[in-house]
């Protein structure tokens, strides 16, 4: 069983500490700090007094303004605390999207062993087209994937994007080779370019230095995409808290504690602002190239910043893959944003798990309140529905993608 199966935590509350200690340990902490030992919650309250704005000592929580108290019993960890909610609210499950959907961000390679199951699941979800962004940097790899799709009984249900191998950029002949390879991949049937997070974070220039997203050596790639009229979907950086220390204030503590390779706060690593700054400058420097900001450019937690970016960059659209937890915890603000920028947002899921798509439909289509997200280590908070209008749903689900990515099947869609 994988980690996700082991860590099956369906409900959490923000108040639970990340490194929980028992009440007895809290006594020692308080005594060691010179604060009076808490006396429990009976009678005169007891506990420890703190100054305004000061945090409670470890293992304690504020029970009155400025008064901290430790639990009488050893508290559960963030992994083990699974409270039963007593809230009774309306539930409107949405197993199939209201309108047909184009998933513009997926990484599923269709082949003879999985195509029948995929089609069955996609039909049940009302998922019309699945776009595989992992076509590969080899034109032959792209051709193999595209040829299989075209020869199958479902040639209009799948599409493929190409990739570029970034290591060595700036070296002799790199640009010519990369441009020729991408050009051939498009001739072989790819309909766009996907840039993974290695660009900016891990890829190296020919001289061994970090390859920045806005490095001038990459401009021939952006120019080719503009000339070929293909979109570039780019994953730069990671969620903001992945670059913050792993402490009790980090809202992504559990995920970072589970997955070592998602921690990016070591000395010498680029910061979140380094990476998104490079990416955003690259957008602005290439106005003729059409970009899709994967994962909402990691600005789903700051919609004002996302709005400012869209206002300044007409060549940019955003995609919602793997950041549903940000929209579902601010449904009113997110609804207003999606309505205002209804022509600038595409649907994407990222990881293909058939059971997870309905959470997206429920957030986008209903006004339901206080329901679970599908992965607790991503978000231990609850989701709320945005209740988007039909006209906005159609644009989000398929109309915007058809405009942004000309290589998608253009016929057979509802008006």
Secondary structure, DSSP 8 states (H G I E B T S, - for coil): --HHHH-------TTS-SS---HHHHHHHHHHTT------SSTT---EE--TT----TTEEEEETTEEEE-SS----TTT--------------SS-SS-EEEEEE-----TTTHHHHHHHHHHHTEEEEEES---SSHHHHHHHHHHHHHSS-TTSEEE-B----TTBTSTTHHHHHHHHHHHHHHTT--EEEE-THHHHT-BBTTSSB--TT-GGGHHHHHHHHHHT-EEEE--S--GGGGS-SSTT-TTHHHHHH-GGG---STTS--HHHHHHHHHHHHHH-TTS-EEEGGGGG-TT-HHHHHHHHHH-TTEEEE-TT-HHHHHTSHHHHHHHHHHTTTSEE---BS--HHHHHHHHHHHH----SB--S-TTT--S-B------HHHHHIIIIIHHHHH-TTS--SS---
